[in-house]
Amino acid sequence: MKEELIDLITKVKNKITDDSNMLWTKYNDPKDLQMELETCIHELKEDNLNSMKIINVLFGPTGDLQEHSISNGWTTEYLELSEKFDDLYKNRQFN
């Protein structure tokens, strides 16, 4: 299920565009969030699960991904992706 998690994070990363509104996130520039997600993807591909804590925080209520989705018009899709992430994380199906 690691591939499912990588696909999910890739979908989220693709929502972060160069002209994204980053209001209410900790990121000043969309590229910073894109790079953080890319690092997480790379670590997961290498079977390094250290980034799971970062991803969990990003998906958390009022986390940076939720705030980005609200400011950039993809709230419904975010909720679906977040629910899927929660299921994977809770069940540890990414091992």
C-alpha positions in Angstrom: 0.0 0.0 0.0 3.1 2.2 0.0 2.4 3.0 -3.7 -1.2 4.1 -2.8 0.2 6.6 -0.2 2.8 7.9 -2.7 0.1 8.4 -5.3 -2.1 10.2 -2.7 0.7 12.6 -1.8 1.5 13.1 -5.5 -2.1 14.2 -6.1 -1.8 16.7 -3.3 1.5 18.0 -4.5 0.0 18.5 -8.0 -2.6 20.8 -6.4 0.2 23.2 -5.2 0.8 25.5 -8.1 3.3 28.3 -8.5 0.5 30.8 -8.1 -1.1 29.1 -5.1 -2.5 31.4 -2.3 -0.4 30.4 0.7 -2.4 32.5 3.2 -2.9 30.7 6.5 -0.1 28.2 5.9 3.4 28.3 7.3 4.8 28.5 3.9 5.8 31.8 2.2 6.1 30.2 -1.2 4.3 27.3 -2.9 7.7 25.9 -3.9 8.5 25.3 -0.3 5.5 23.1 0.2 6.1 21.3 -3.1 9.7 20.5 -2.1 8.6 19.2 1.3 6.1 16.9 -0.3 8.6 15.8 -2.8 11.1 15.0 0.0 8.4 12.9 1.7 7.6 11.0 -1.5 11.3 10.3 -2.0 11.7 9.0 1.5 8.7 6.8 1.2 10.1 5.3 -2.1 13.3 4.5 -0.1 11.2 2.8 2.6 12.1 5.6 5.0 8.9 6.3 7.1 10.3 9.3 9.0 8.3 11.7 6.9 5.0 10.1 8.0 4.9 12.5 11.0 5.3 15.5 8.7 2.6 14.2 6.4 0.2 13.5 9.3 0.6 17.1 10.6 0.1 18.5 7.1 -3.2 16.6 6.8 -4.3 17.4 10.3 -7.4 19.6 11.0 -6.5 23.3 10.2 -3.2 21.9 8.9 -1.4 23.5 6.0 -3.0 21.3 3.3 -6.5 22.0 4.6 -5.8 25.7 4.7 -4.3 25.6 1.2 -7.3 23.7 -0.1 -9.7 26.3 1.3 -7.7 29.2 -0.1 -7.3 27.6 -3.5 -10.7 26.0 -4.2 -10.1 22.2 -3.8 -11.7 21.6 -0.4 -14.0 18.7 -1.5 -11.0 16.8 -3.0 -8.9 17.6 0.0 -11.5 16.1 2.3 -11.5 12.9 0.2 -7.7 12.7 0.1 -7.5 13.4 3.8 -10.0 10.7 4.7 -8.0 8.2 2.6 -4.8 9.3 4.2 -6.3 8.9 7.7 -7.4 5.3 6.8 -3.9 4.4 5.5 -2.2 6.0 8.5 -4.6 4.5 11.1 -4.2 1.0 9.6 -0.5 1.4 8.9 -1.2 0.1 5.4 1.8 1.9 4.0 4.3 -0.7 5.3 
